[in-house]
Amino acid sequence: MRIIDKIYIDGQFITPHGTEIADLQNPSTQEKIGTVRLGDVEDAKAAIAAAKRAFPAFARTGKRERIAMLEHLSDAVAARNAELTEAMATEYGAPQYFTGFAVVHAASSFRHMAEVLKDYKFTRRIGRAEVTMQPIGVTAAITPWNSNYGFICAKLATAIAAGTTIVIKPSEMSAVQTQLLTECLHEADLPMGVFNIVNGRGDVVGAEFSRHPDIAKVTFTGSTAVGRQVLRAGAETLKRVTLELGGKGPNIILDDADLNRAIPTVLRVGLMNSGQACIAGTRVLVSEARKAEVIERLRVEIATFKPGMPSDPAVMIGPMVSQKQYERVQAYIRLGVDEGAELIAGGPGRPQGISHGWFSQPTIFANVTNDMRIAREEIFGPVLSVLSYQDEEEAIHIANDTSYGLQAYLHGTDMERMQKLASRLDCGRVVINGAPHEPLAPFGGMKQSGIGREFGSFGLDAFLEPKAVLT
């Protein structure tokens, strides 16, 4: 049983002013594994004050100092890979293919940003003006539970590179992971107050971070509904915001696709992170000419996506993070049936042979139309909808007929054709034939999938303000 009763402010682990206690559970077993004492508004204010005190000196640091800090942070996180991985498996229940790279990915965030920093020009000459990119001020980061390490480290890395100080509110459901990660970050021995981490509820600590006048920028990853609240709260003081929100990614199988390659990739990107991913390609679009063939291949292939405990290396689908999330996914599966979609795999309830834990069956609906709620709303679970199109024009229309615009997927053999189609998709990223992640490319969404971009030089720009001096 883990008792998390400290938060991190001004370089120290301290007992929070808040007294509310929340239970921590293992989603694979539904067992209580610990408790976390949550910070309150006073703790949020204390963290902001610490970051504000540290900002003037930190903003004056140079590239070499910041690069060294980033490298130390990367090494400190990587040093406790095994412990961090075990904590994620226990508290989140993700399969080994996910937990196996989670810590490596998080640690690499610091080194990727160090690489960006080496070549980044903070001062530029534009005509008669000297333009300086200067730190924006104290930043607040609010992060979700579906990739706790990755989100915290990526946002912290960008803040360090920019010379801004930061306050972070992670998901309270990830408190064991956050505690271990904070211990790692502490070992990097950064100046006091540069980063501060407060466990707490979004409507308490997150809300205070979003509205406090001493916060210059908020970077938020989470649902579109909460993103709107962050934006409204920040509007009072005209905060800069970066919002990475929901998604309903189109997963387009073109008529020339090699199904031996495409079908496994379609399922992998559609069911990634047990479906608890904003970038999941949950709307599978297929031409009418190949619809029957694709549906049969999906039905057969999904049987290889085994659900189960994170201790089993063959498992591809873990549990939903909480009972609330499990019930949400179950409600959408029942809704799909009620809407008249054809259930070709999975369905309501737990997978066969699993009697406990918040496991949802990997589920595929066919004959879905784009006006159905299962095709329009983010489910955040292992549920895919198959929609058909007559031709390329209709495929693009269906793909873009959504309030979201985060990440799309194309599968085919004609690269020139896919490049042209990619330019017509209304989203922040397009992945062709399952191409690997590019950590330096901008990431973010169009429409209600967010505002702004993260990663690489685009992400660094968002933590800086340009100042022009004319001579």
Secondary structure, DSSP 8 states (H G I E B T S, - for coil): -EEE--EEETTEEE--S---EEEEEETTTTEEEEEEE---HHHHHHHHHHHHHHHHHHHT--HHHHHHHHHHHHHHHHTTHHHHHHHHHHHT---HHHHHHHHHHHHHHHHHHHHHHHH--SEEEETTEEEEEEE---EEEE--STTHHHHHHHHHHHHHHHT--EEEE--GGGHHHHHHHHHHHHHT---TTSEEE----IIIIIHHHHH-TT--EEEEES-HHHHHHHHHHHHTTT-EEEEE-----EEEE-TT--HHHHHHHHHHHHSGGGG--TT---EEEEEGGGHHHHHHHHHHHGGGS-B--TT-TT--B---SSHHHHHHHHHHHHHHHHTT-EEEE--SS--TT--SSS----EEEES--TTSHHHHS---SSEEEEEEESSHHHHHHHHH-SS--SEEEEE-S-HHHHHHHHTTS-SSEEEETT----TTS-B--SGGGEES-BSHHHHHHTTEEEEEEE-
